[in-house]
Amino acid sequence: MFSHRWSTIADDEPTFGQIKGVQSIYDLEAPPGIDKLQRFCKVTRENNIRWAWSDTCCIDKTNHVELQESIISMFSWYGTSAITIVYLSDVTDEESFRNSVWFTRGWTLQELIAPELVWFYKKDWTPLLDSKQNHKYDPTIAKIISETTSIERPVILRKFVPGLRDVGSDEIKKRMSWLASRKTTKVEDMAYCMMGIFGVHMAVMYGERNNAFVRLPKGDHEPHG
């Protein structure tokens, strides 16, 4: 699975329609974000990973049913992936890692918490750590992530259980606090990106704006397994 900060220009990212039917993505020269996708696929192939998935082009966003299913399933998809490769386009060293915009986006919250195995890659596509081990498990990296996001280390180290079963109000407030320094392009996504963390299933209705937060605790609570 691929995790990254989307371009601020939406048309820069390759879409499902642009790669559908293409024999090889390496033959494509546009849009500008195709290079990022090609490098991601190259890394997965070099590490003997058969399938690569990116949210920019593996979801047909013109199909509302598919979009709805994908948003609801995203947490579990990242949670069951063999590996999540995180590309940090603004990171060159440890200090810039601490200040990466990746830590300020709503959707990347679950992309940090859900996966068991994560590798971080810097701007030049070299690994943040010279290791095939889980980068989240590195003490220095885990400390930086915890300090930057205010998320406790046990959660970062895949000891987080999604859902609301046996969860009190203090825990709910704590989880919501993880969004305090994050933002999304669409207002509704601030609520939708929390569905997997809370184990809530609810209809995706762009245009409802802040009402999405009103509906969030009223969703169908189901444990993720």
N, C-alpha and C positions, 0 to 999 in steps of 0.2 A: 504494500500500500504506500502511496505517496502523500506526503504532507508538505505544504509550502504556503507561502504568502502569495495570494493571487495578485496579479498586476493591478494597479489602480486604474488601468485602462482595460475595460472588460474584453474588448475585441482582440487584445494581445494574446489571450489564452486560446489554445486549440479546443475546438468543440467536437461533440459527438458527430455532428453532421460533416465536419471537415475531414475527419479520419475514417469515417464509415466507408468501407469498400476499398480503402487504400491498401495496396499490397504490402508496403513497408513505410513506416513513419519516417524512416531515414531518407526517403525520397522527397519529403515535404520541405519547403523553404519558408513557408509562411503558415500562420501568423508569427510575430516575433517570439512568442512563448514556446514555439515548437522546439527550440534548442533545449529548453529546460526539460521538456518531456523526453526528448531523445537521449539526453544525458542520464535521466532517471532510468530509462529502459536499458541503457548500456550498463549501468551499475547493477541492476537486477540480473542481467544476463551474465555478467562477469562473476556473479556470486551464485551461479547455477540455480537461480530462481526462475521457474518456468513462466509464471504469469505476473504481469505488472498492471496495477490499477491506479488511475488518477481521476480525481473528482471532476477535473475540467472537461474530460472527453469521454469518460466511461459512463456517464449518465446523460440520457436524452432529455434535456431540460424542457423540450417542447412537448413532452409526453407527461401530463400532470400525474397520471397514475404511477409511472416509473419514478418521477421526482419525489412523490409522496413516500413511496416504499423506500427509496434510497435514504431520505432524510431520517425516517424512523429507524432504519437498519444500520445507520452509519456507525454508531457506537459498537455494536456487536461485530460489524465487519472489521473494524480496526482491532477489536479485542481478539479476534480469531485469526488475524493475519499472521503469516509466518514471520514477517518483519515489516516495520514501518520505517521508510527512509524519509528523513526530514531534510529538506533543502533550505538553507538559510542564506538568502541572497545578499544580506547585509553583514555577514559575519566573516571576519578574517582572523580573529584571535579570541582568547578567553574573555577579555573585557567587552568586545563587541557582541559576543554571545550573550552576555548578561543584559545587554541593551537591545537585543534583536526585536524587531517589530513582530516577529512570529509569536512572541509572548503577549501581544496586545490584541490579538484577533479572537473573536468569539468561537469560531469553529475549531481552531487549533487547540482549544482546551481539552476536548474529548480525544483529539489526536495525540495529546500528551499523556492523558490518563489511561485510555483504553488499551493501547498495545502493550504486549509483554516485552517485545524486543524492539529497540529503537536504535538507529544509527543516525547521527547528525552529520550533515555535510556542509562545508563552508562555501563561500561565494565562488571559489575556483573549483568546486566539486572534489576537493580533498576532504577526507574524513576529519572531523573535529578531534577525534582520538585515533591514534594509530593502533587500533585494536578491533577485533571482530566480536569482542564481548559486548554485552548490552551497555550502551553509553549511559543509560539512565542509572545504572548501578555503580558507575564511577563516583566515588565519594565527593570529589571536587565538583563534578557536573551536577550531581544530585543536590549539593549544597547551594549552588548558584540558582538552580531551578526553583528550589524551595524559597530562597530569599527573594527572587524576582517575582514569583507568582503568589506567595503567601500560602502555598499548598504544602501540607505536611509531607515529610519524606515517605512515610508508609504508603501514602496515596500514590506518590510518584513511582514507588517501587512495586507497583501492581498488587497492592493489598487493599485496593478500593473495591467495595461491593456496590454496584449500582442498584437503584430501586429505592423504595420508601418503606419497605417492610422493617418494622422495629426501629424506625428512624424518628427521632424527636425533633421538636421545633428548632433547637439549637443547632443540630446537624444540618437541617434544611437551610438555616440562615448562613451557616458556614459555607455550604456549597454555593449559595447564591453570591457570597462575597468573592468567590473566585472570579466572578464576572466584572468586578468593580473597575478593574483597569483595562478591560477589554471592550471591543466594539465590533459591530458588523455593518456592512453596507446597508442592509435592509433592517429596519427596526424589529420586524417579526423574528428575524434569525437569532436575536439575543435570547428569545424564549425557545425557539426550535433547537438551538444547539445544546440545550440542557435536557432535552427529552431522554436521551440515552443515560445521562448521569442520574436522573430521577426515576428512570424506568417507566416513563409515561408515554403512552401512545395517544396522539390526538391529530386531528385533521390539519393539514398545512393549508393555510388560507392567506396568501399574500394580499395585502390591502387592509388587513384587520389592525395593523400597527400595534399599539400597546395592549390591545385586547388579548393578544397572544399570551401575555403574562397572566392575565386574569384567568384564562383557560388552563394554564399550565398545571396547577395543582388539582384540576378537575378531570384530568385525563384518566385513561384506563391504566391503572398501575399493574404492571406485570414484571416479575423478576426476569432478569436476563440470565440465560444459562448457556 
